Amino acid sequence: MNRQVGPLMKGLWGVFLLVLLPTLSLAQPTAAPTSMSDAEATQRANALLRRMTLAEKIGQMEQTAGQPMYTPSAEADRLASSGESGNFLFFTDPVRINELQKLAVTKTRLHIPLTFGYDVIHGFRTIAPIPLAMASSWDPALVTRTTAMAAREARAAGITLAFGPMVDIARDARWGRIMEGAGEDPYLGSRMAAAQVRGFQGDYIGAPGHILACVKHFAGYGAANGGRDYDETDISDELLWNVYLPPFHAAVKAGAATFMSAYQSLNGVPATGNAWLLRDVLRNTWGFKGAVLSDWDSVKSLQTHGFASSAADAAIRAARAGVNMEMTSTTYRDHLPEAVKKGEISEATIDALVLPILKLKYQMGLFANPYVDVERFRRETGSPEQRRAARVAAEQTAVLLRNENHLLPLSKSLRSIAVIGPLADSKLDTMGSWAIHGDRRDTVTVADGLRQLLPQTQIAVTKGVEIERGSPTIFDEQVPPEKLQFTTPAEKKAEFDRALDLARQADVSILVLGEAQTMSGENASRARLSLPGEQEKLLQAVTALGKPVVLVLMTGRPLDISWAAEHVPAILNIWYPGTEGGHAVANLLFGEANPSGHLPVTWPREAGQEPLFYNYKLPQNPENTAHRYWDLTSSPLYPFGYGLSYSSFSLSNVAVNSPQVKPGTPLRATVTLRNTSRVAGAQVVQLYVHQRAGGASRPNRELKAFEKVMLAPGESRDVTLTVPAQELSYWSPVLRHQVLEPGTFDVWVGFDSTTDNHATFQVTAGLDDMTAVAK
Ligand code: NOJ
């Protein structure tokens, strides 16, 4: 990339400065942000480190939670001015961020600027669809663009570090945080991890308008026992290396600057004190050179885990394991100086932990340009351009689950529509969980979107039923829950009846049902996957009227919709679509946009099937896998990779162009994809493989390549999917390293993980020790 500033830009920059300077009362250096090479940043950081006292160094290893609810303002000021905390999180107001920066830069002895971290999970002010939805796009380029949109707004506010992407593999929909990740598959998860890192960070660390990624939660957090958030995880080495770790490794390869250690114990050792994870795997095996943050209080809670004997022991064990920065708890500040004095940890270890933090501050350009332009922030956040990006993302992420007799798309000449459900007109819920800074007033609900798209149609909107979580959430203080409107039995009945009346009078009913935004996300696991409250009763009652019904599902996880899947003709799953959700959904329902999302998770019939995933190892009598329970079909309701479209597509038999695969000679498989309909649309062509025999059993199917292809009506295209031989390797539980084994492999190419479009190929030369490849 050419980072030279041309004459025109120099001129514009001058004009910009003239306009800008009076608005910035803070006397700051005004150099344009530049990237800094790793070597230069290392050299500067080392030079600075040599001038720092131990206390100053340890200050750089602290990250303090902001907003008065966590740290009183005066205390935050003190910590910034004294250098006792070199990093903050949860400040979102650029004026306040500039104030704190000014304190750090002008009052501390060495003028070291602060970093500001925040949960930029799927947007900052403009909220995009949730990450699970973004994975449903199967479009890494879209994910990069949408993540970059979030980064731009956050950076304008002065935030330098996003607590994302979350790349935890989740095979259990009961786990509330499944909504924050890319689902169950290590390959799709790896592609999404890399795409998000690129979106957050841009082409290089310090790229203007970009922020540092923080890849979380390292590692295994998504396998919480029983889907219960925070519970321990027990993951075999084979699954860890082959399923849970690959997205983290992909993020390192994409250049991720920071990692976050997980809360839970992994195979008996808390992740935040786990030297094997943080040193042997992350740094020594993968070559990660950035900084590791703890999760919230997770250093202190090494004690709670029955691992550390005291807060001092917790600090020492986390530091030794390789946690560079402690989030919110203060065991480093409180105990590391004494520990160094006593020789329990060396100052060289502290230096090695501080160095990457200082380097990142240099590379982010914070020393040169610590402040943000508040006017620019006001101008650029929530801009039409940002909103357009959010709408496009929402259109690309919805998954059409059912569409009997082509009920969808609906006709714009409908006379009347009833829009029913607790989520139909809820701005807060449409944004989804982890949208704390999203301004709900910006949000377009499904009802709003329909009203705007169809000004001539009579649109009646009502809730029918209300839903509530009924237990506190960890976000209640930051995002106060909305009050219920109907509380007495009589009020509830009247509202239910009103919904039925409106449905009776309308040509079509659109029911927007699912989970309120507090029902998924952190600390939001469920034992059941049913539609909360009386929603299914409402759906059944409206369907029983015998008129056309569309179910629009708003959710952070697969839900038990077995009844709907049999009785409701059209089901569009929109996840949480974000700020522009209503416009996107209206476009999708009325054919202005064509659904193209595919499931990144296996969709169960009931919670009792969980964990349920497609890439299991072949068992005894595999032909019977759908009948493993005597009281329920054990196959999924919808398989991994599934999603319908308004277009129809045909696919030729898969042709393997390179039947002899070996290192350097990838698998190439070609299919001809044809849009057999009169509607332009996108299809996701997916390639799965299976190794027939080897040193260990390999999964029945594994996704290894995909491409989302847009086709005009009647158009056809040859699609060649390429799988490098190393993608066919796996971590052998027998040899305990990566291997590529010669032998026969199956390959399938189709539109979901159950496709029977099959061929075979041979791997003709293997590799016994792929350590080099793993790096
Ligand atoms: C705890 C969560 O586990 C983590 O994902 C998040 O980034 C931090 N809190 C900060 O909000």
Boltz pocket constraint, residues with backbone or C-beta under 6 A from the ligand:
constraints:
  - pocket:
      binder: B
      contacts: [[A, 119], [A, 163], [A, 216], [A, 295], [A, 296], [A, 522]]
      max_distance: 6.0
